């Protein structure tokens, strides 16, 4: 229950800040889902705190490659690459709930 409350409060605060930073257009907001899913995958889909740290790590990586002219334009590729790397490195059973599918 506390995880739901905490994630709801964080989502509400993020929505308030997001509304003032980008225009609220479905096309723009669709591309914001990918970094969020990458952060959730980085957090193991189980821990709110690890997901928060994963989101911060993705943001820092994107901001860190921005000054480099050679790879700066491709900074939006970072969440994809991070999600793919985590899914390749971490065993699949980490993301399962223990039941056979």
VOBA-1610 file (N, C-alpha, C; in pm, whole numbers, padded with zeros to 5 digits, always signed):
BEGIN
Unk+00083-00120+00000Unk+00000+00000+00000Unk+00087+00125+00000Unk+00195+00123+00077Unk+00283+00240+00084Unk+00351+00265-00050Unk+00383+00157-00124Unk+00445+00174-00255Unk+00349+00243-00351Unk+00221+00207-00345Unk+00122+00271-00432Unk+00106+00419-00397Unk+00103+00447-00270Unk+00089+00587-00227Unk+00212+00667-00267Unk+00329+00610-00243Unk+00453+00679-00278Unk+00467+00701-00427Unk+00434+00600-00506Unk+00444+00616-00651Unk+00339+00712-00703Unk+00222+00714-00644Unk+00120+00810-00685Unk+00159+00953-00656Unk+00218+00975-00538Unk+00264+01109-00502Unk+00377+01153-00595Unk+00473+01064-00620Unk+00583+01098-00711Unk+00534+01123-00853Unk+00437+01045-00899Unk+00382+01066-01033Unk+00308+01200-01042Unk+00237+01235-00937Unk+00168+01364-00936Unk+00264+01481-00939Unk+00370+01472-00860Unk+00471+01578-00858Unk+00541+01587-00993Unk+00574+01471-01051Unk+00638+01470-01182Unk+00546+01529-01288Unk+00417+01501-01280Unk+00322+01558-01376Unk+00312+01708-01365Unk+00318+01759-01244Unk+00315+01905-01226Unk+00437+01969-01289Unk+00555+01912-01263Unk+00677+01967-01321Unk+00683+01946-01472Unk+00635+01834-01519Unk+00639+01803-01661Unk+00551+01897-01742Unk+00438+01934-01687Unk+00347+02024-01757Unk+00408+02160-01784Unk+00498+02203-01699Unk+00561+02333-01720Unk+00686+02324-01808Unk+00738+02204-01831Unk+00860+02189-01910Unk+00833+02159-02058Unk+00739+02074-02086Unk+00709+02035-02224Unk+00561+02060-02250Unk+00531+02072-02376Unk+00389+02090-02409Unk+00318+01956-02394Unk+00198+01960-02350Unk+00122+01837-02324Unk+00059+01788-02454Unk+00139+01719-02532Unk+00098+01666-02661Unk+00121+01514-02659Unk+00025+01436-02706Unk+00042+01291-02700Unk+00167+01242-02773Unk+00206+01306-02881Unk+00325+01265-02953Unk+00451+01284-02871Unk+00458+01392-02797Unk+00575+01420-02714Unk+00577+01327-02593Unk+00463+01310-02532Unk+00456+01229-02410Unk+00476+01080-02436Unk+00448+01036-02558Unk+00469+00896-02591Unk+00616+00859-02581Unk+00703+00950-02625Unk+00846+00921-02622Unk+00905+00937-02482Unk+00828+00980-02386Unk+00874+00987-02248Unk+00848+00856-02175Unk+00770+00768-02234Unk+00739+00639-02173Unk+00862+00549-02177Unk+00942+00558-02283Unk+01057+00468-02298Unk+01158+00486-02185Unk+01199+00609-02151Unk+01290+00622-02038Unk+01229+00574-01906Unk+01099+00592-01891Unk+01033+00546-01768Unk+01034+00393-01760Unk+01008+00327-01871Unk+01012+00181-01871Unk+01155+00130-01850Unk+01252+00201-01908Unk+01392+00162-01888Unk+01431+00177-01741Unk+01382+00280-01676Unk+01410+00298-01533Unk+01345+00187-01451Unk+01224+00149-01489Unk+01156+00040-01417Unk+01230-00092-01438Unk+01280-00116-01558Unk+01356-00238-01585Unk+01487-00235-01507Unk+01549-00119-01503Unk+01674-00105-01428Unk+01650-00129-01279Unk+01532-00093-01231Unk+01496-00116-01092Unk+01450-00257-01064Unk+01444-00341-01165Unk+01407-00481-01146Unk+01257-00503-01142Unk+01178-00403-01171Unk+01032-00411-01171Unk+00975-00450-01035Unk+01054-00431-00930Unk+01008-00469-00797Unk+01028-00359-00693Unk+01133-00281-00708Unk+01170-00186-00605Unk+01148-00043-00654Unk+01071+00032-00576Unk+01047+00172-00611Unk+01175+00253-00598Unk+01256+00224-00499Unk+01380+00300-00478Unk+01483+00271-00585Unk+01493+00145-00627Unk+01585+00112-00735Unk+01539+00173-00867Unk+01408+00179-00887Unk+01355+00244-01006Unk+01385+00393-01005Unk+01373+00455-00888Unk+01407+00597-00876Unk+01555+00619-00906Unk+01641+00534-00851Unk+01784+00544-00879Unk+01814+00515-01026Unk+01741+00422-01085Unk+01757+00392-01228Unk+01720+00511-01314Unk+01612+00579-01280Unk+01573+00699-01353Unk+01676+00810-01342Unk+01729+00826-01222Unk+01835+00926-01204Unk+01959+00889-01284Unk+01994+00761-01286Unk+02111+00717-01363Unk+02090+00742-01512Unk+01973+00712-01562Unk+01944+00735-01704Unk+01952+00884-01736Unk+01895+00966-01649Unk+01901+01110-01670Unk+02043+01163-01667Unk+02124+01113-01575Unk+02264+01156-01568Unk+02343+01111-01690Unk+02316+00992-01738Unk+02385+00945-01859Unk+02345+01029-01979Unk+02216+01058-01993Unk+02172+01142-02105Unk+02234+01281-02097Unk+02238+01337-01977Unk+02297+01470-01961Unk+02448+01467-01979Unk+02510+01356-01942Unk+02655+01345-01953Unk+02705+01335-02096Unk+02627+01275-02185Unk+02671+01262-02325Unk+02630+01381-02410Unk+02550+01471-02358Unk+02504+01586-02436Unk+02618+01676-02485Unk+02720+01708-02405Unk+02824+01799-02453Unk+02910+01744-02567Unk+02914+01615-02586Unk+02998+01556-02690Unk+02926+01564-02825Unk+02986+01633-02920Unk+02920+01656-03048Unk+02900+01529-03128Unk+02990+01434-03113Unk+02979+01311-03192Unk+02860+01224-03148Unk+02834+01217-03018Unk+02726+01131-02970Unk+02611+01208-02906Unk+02623+01339-02897Unk+02518+01421-02836Unk+02381+01405-02899Unk+02373+01403-03034Unk+02241+01388-03096Unk+02174+01254-03068Unk+02252+01155-03026Unk+02198+01022-03001Unk+02172+00996-02853Unk+02165+01100-02773Unk+02148+01082-02629Unk+02014+01020-02594Unk+01915+01037-02679Unk+01784+00976-02651Unk+01787+00825-02670Unk+01896+00774-02724Unk+01912+00630-02740Unk+01955+00563-02611Unk+02001+00640-02514Unk+02054+00585-02388Unk+01953+00496-02315Unk+01827+00535-02299Unk+01733+00445-02228Unk+01715+00310-02297Unk+01710+00311-02432Unk+01699+00186-02505Unk+01819+00096-02477Unk+01938+00154-02488Unk+02060+00076-02470Unk+02072+00023-02327Unk+02035+00105-02230Unk+02041+00063-02090Unk+01942-00051-02064Unk+01820-00037-02115Unk+01719-00142-02096Unk+01762-00273-02162Unk+01817-00264-02283Unk+01863-00384-02352Unk+01979-00449-02276Unk+02073-00366-02229Unk+02188-00421-02155Unk+02143-00489-02027Unk+02049-00429-01955Unk+02001-00490-01830Unk+01928-00620-01858Unk+01847-00622-01963Unk+01775-00745-01995Unk+01867-00856-02043Unk+01980-00819-02103Unk+02075-00921-02148Unk+02162-00973-02033Unk+02192-00887-01936Unk+02282-00925-01828Unk+02210-00993-01713Unk+02096-00940-01674Unk+02022-00992-01558Unk+01943-01115-01601Unk+01949-01222-01523Unk+01873-01343-01558Unk+01723-01316-01564Unk+01654-01388-01649Unk+01511-01368-01669Unk+01431-01397-01544Unk+01478-01487-01460Unk+01400-01522-01340Unk+01393-01406-01241Unk+01481-01306-01255Unk+01478-01191-01166Unk+01348-01112-01184Unk+01298-01109-01308Unk+01178-01031-01338Unk+01049-01112-01324Unk+01060-01241-01301Unk+00939-01322-01288Unk+00891-01322-01144Unk+00768-01364-01126Unk+00712-01367-00992Unk+00718-01506-00930Unk+00791-01596-00991Unk+00809-01728-00934Unk+00711-01831-00984Unk+00610-01792-01058Unk+00512-01886-01112Unk+00549-01922-01254Unk+00518-02043-01291Unk+00543-02085-01429Unk+00438-02025-01519Unk+00481-01986-01639Unk+00384-01925-01731Unk+00346-02020-01841
//
